[in-house]
Amino acid sequence: MNTELFIAKRIYGGKGEGKISKPMTNIAIIGIVLGLSVMILTIAIVTGYKKEIKAKITGFGSHIIITNYDSNNSLQTIPISKEQDFYPSITEIDGIEHIQIFATKVGIIKTEDNFEGVMLKGIGKDFDWSFIDKNIVEGEKFALIDTVKSNFTLISKKIALSLSLKVGDKITCYFIQQPPRMRRFTISGIFEIEIEEFSKLILVDIGHIQKLNDWEENQISGFEIFIDNYDKLDYLSEKVEELTEFNFDKKSSLLKTSTVKQLYPQSLYWIELFDTNTIVILILMVIVAGFNMISGLFIIILERINMIGILKALGTENWSIRKLFLYHASFLIGKGLFWGNFAGISLCLLQKYFGLVTLDPSTYYISVVPINFSIIHILLINLGTLIITVSMLILPTIIITKISPAKAIRFE
C-alpha cells in the first residue's frame, strides 16, 4: 500500500482541512485555471492568426513561383515558355499539390470620376479557384475556355469601393506602352483581401495579357506551385530548384525559383515575431502558477506541523513525507488543470464558431480573431504545466527536513 498517496488523498478529500490553507489552495487553483486558460487561448490565437495570414498570402500568391531569371521581380515580366518538362508532372513530387500558369501586367482602371492603378493577373484553365471561391463576397467567378478569351474579371473589394464599382459594371483598363492600348472588362465578381500586397489585384483571362504583350500563345510570366504543408516549403523549394534552377527552357530563357518567403518577407517576418511573444507569455503564466502553488504548499505544510512531527516520530523518512505533500499538490494542480482546460477550450470554441471578438481588417488583415484548435497543443501545455509546477514544488518541501519531531508535536 502506498501510504503517502493514501494520506495525501485524505488531506485532499478535506479531512482536517485547515482554515487558512483552504482559501490559500483555492487561490492557487484559481491561478492555475487562469494561467492555463490564457496559455490555451494564446497558442490557439497565435497559431490561428499565423495560419490565416499564411493561407491568404499563399492563396493569392502561391508557395513557389518559377519565372524568367531576368525578370528580377519587376512588375513587367519577361516571358518564358509554357512547354516545360516539369509541367504538369511536377505534381508527382510528394507534397506538391498543384501547378498553374500565370501572367501579369500593370494597368490603370479609369472611371468618369476617378482612376486606380492595378495589377492584372492573367489565369488559365488550370487555375485553382478553391481559395478565391472562399473570398468572393459578391458575384461569381468567370469561366475559362481555350477557344475564346473571356472578357469577365474579378476585382478586389478595395478597388470596387475606391472606384464605386459593382458586379455587372463594365470597366476600361488602360496600358502605358507603345502604342498605348486599352481593354474593356465586365465585373463578374468581387473578392475581399485585406493584405495590402494583393489589394490592387484583378483576375483576367491570360489570353488578354499575352495579346497586350504581343506574346505567343505558349508564352507566360511563370508558374505558381502550391504545396500541402507550409512547413515543407524549404525542402520542396529545393526539389523544384533541382528541376529548374539555372536550367534553360525551350526558348533559351533561364529559369528562376522563388518562394513566398522571398517574395513577401515583411509580412511573413512580422508574424514569425509572434513566436517570441508566445514563449514569453507561456513562461510567465507557468511561473505565476508555480509560485501560487509554492505559497499554497507552504501554508499546507505549516498547518500540518503536528502531523509531520508525529510521522517523523513514528520513523517516517523525510522523503516519504515530502512525497505526501507532493502528491497532495499534484491533486490540486490536476484540479486547476481540469477547470483551466474547461475554461480555455470553451472560450476557444465560442470564438471559433461564433466569432465574438472582431478585429479591424485594415490593421490586422482579418476581421475576426482566428482560432487554431489543436489537441496536441493542449496536451503539451497541460503536460508541460504539470511537470514544471510539480518540479518547482520539490524545493519548498525541503523545509520538512528541517522540522524537529519533538518541537513539531508541541507546535501550536
C-alpha positions, 0 to 999 in steps of 0.5 A, spaced: 500 500 500 502 506 498 501 510 504 503 517 502 498 517 496 493 514 501 494 520 506 495 525 501 488 523 498 485 524 505 488 531 506 485 532 499 478 529 500 478 535 506 479 531 512 482 536 517 482 541 512 485 547 515 482 554 515 487 558 512 490 553 507 483 552 504 482 559 501 490 559 500 489 552 495 483 555 492 487 561 490 492 557 487 487 553 483 484 559 481 491 561 478 492 555 475 485 555 471 487 562 469 494 561 467 492 555 463 486 558 460 490 564 457 496 559 455 490 555 451 487 561 448 494 564 446 497 558 442 490 557 439 490 565 437 497 565 435 497 559 431 490 561 428 492 568 426 499 565 423 495 560 419 490 565 416 495 570 414 499 564 411 493 561 407 491 568 404 498 570 402 499 563 399 492 563 396 493 569 392 500 568 391 502 561 391 508 557 395 513 557 389 513 561 383 518 559 377 519 565 372 524 568 367 531 569 371 531 576 368 525 578 370 528 580 377 521 581 380 519 587 376 512 588 375 513 587 367 515 580 366 519 577 361 516 571 358 518 564 358 515 558 355 509 554 357 512 547 354 516 545 360 518 538 362 516 539 369 509 541 367 504 538 369 508 532 372 511 536 377 505 534 381 508 527 382 513 530 387 510 528 394 507 534 397 506 538 391 499 539 390 498 543 384 501 547 378 498 553 374 500 558 369 500 565 370 501 572 367 501 579 369 501 586 367 500 593 370 494 597 368 490 603 370 482 602 371 479 609 369 472 611 371 468 618 369 470 620 376 476 617 378 482 612 376 486 606 380 492 603 378 492 595 378 495 589 377 492 584 372 493 577 373 492 573 367 489 565 369 488 559 365 484 553 365 488 550 370 487 555 375 485 553 382 479 557 384 478 553 391 481 559 395 478 565 391 471 561 391 472 562 399 473 570 398 468 572 393 463 576 397 459 578 391 458 575 384 461 569 381 467 567 378 468 567 370 469 561 366 475 559 362 475 556 355 481 555 350 477 557 344 475 564 346 478 569 351 473 571 356 472 578 357 469 577 365 474 579 371 474 579 378 476 585 382 478 586 389 473 589 394 478 595 395 478 597 388 470 596 387 469 601 393 475 606 391 472 606 384 464 605 386 464 599 382 459 593 382 458 586 379 455 587 372 459 594 371 463 594 365 470 597 366 476 600 361 483 598 363 488 602 360 496 600 358 502 605 358 506 602 352 507 603 345 502 604 342 498 605 348 492 600 348 486 599 352 481 593 354 474 593 356 472 588 362 465 586 365 465 585 373 463 578 374 465 578 381 468 581 387 473 578 392 475 581 399 483 581 401 485 585 406 493 584 405 495 590 402 500 586 397 494 583 393 489 589 394 490 592 387 489 585 384 484 583 378 483 576 375 483 576 367 483 571 362 491 570 360 489 570 353 488 578 354 495 579 357 499 575 352 495 579 346 497 586 350 504 583 350 504 581 343 506 574 346 505 567 343 500 563 345 505 558 349 508 564 352 507 566 360 510 570 366 511 563 370 508 558 374 505 558 381 506 551 385 502 550 391 504 545 396 500 541 402 504 543 408 507 550 409 512 547 413 515 543 407 516 549 403 524 549 404 525 542 402 520 542 396 523 549 394 529 545 393 526 539 389 523 544 384 530 548 384 533 541 382 528 541 376 529 548 374 534 552 377 539 555 372 536 550 367 534 553 360 527 552 357 525 551 350 526 558 348 533 559 351 530 563 357 533 561 364 529 559 369 528 562 376 525 559 383 522 563 388 518 562 394 513 566 398 518 567 403 522 571 398 517 574 395 513 577 401 518 577 407 515 583 411 509 580 412 511 573 413 517 576 418 512 580 422 508 574 424 514 569 425 515 575 431 509 572 434 513 566 436 517 570 441 511 573 444 508 566 445 514 563 449 514 569 453 507 569 455 507 561 456 513 562 461 510 567 465 503 564 466 507 557 468 511 561 473 505 565 476 502 558 477 508 555 480 509 560 485 501 560 487 502 553 488 509 554 492 505 559 497 499 554 497 504 548 499 507 552 504 501 554 508 499 546 507 505 544 510 505 549 516 498 547 518 500 540 518 506 541 523 503 536 528 502 531 523 509 531 520 512 531 527 508 525 529 510 521 522 517 523 523 516 520 530 513 514 528 520 513 523 517 516 517 523 518 512 523 525 510 522 523 503 516 519 504 513 525 507 515 530 502 512 525 497 505 526 501 505 533 500 507 532 493 502 528 491 497 532 495 499 538 490 499 534 484 491 533 486 490 540 486 494 542 480 490 536 476 484 540 479 486 547 476 488 543 470 481 540 469 477 547 470 483 551 466 482 546 460 474 547 461 475 554 461 480 555 455 477 550 450 470 553 451 472 560 450 476 557 444 470 554 441 465 560 442 470 564 438 471 559 433 464 558 431 461 564 433 466 569 432 465 574 438 471 578 438 472 582 431 478 585 429 479 591 424 481 588 417 485 594 415 490 593 421 490 586 422 488 583 415 482 579 418 476 581 421 475 576 426 480 573 431 482 566 428 482 560 432 487 554 431 484 548 435 489 543 436 489 537 441 496 536 441 497 543 443 493 542 449 496 536 451 503 539 451 501 545 455 497 541 460 503 536 460 508 541 460 504 545 466 504 539 470 511 537 470 514 544 471 509 546 477 510 539 480 518 540 479 518 547 482 514 544 488 520 539 490 524 545 493 519 548 498 518 541 501 525 541 503 523 545 509 520 538 512 527 536 513 528 541 517 522 540 522 524 537 529 519 531 531 519 533 538 518 541 537 513 539 531 508 535 536 508 541 541 507 546 535 501 550 536 
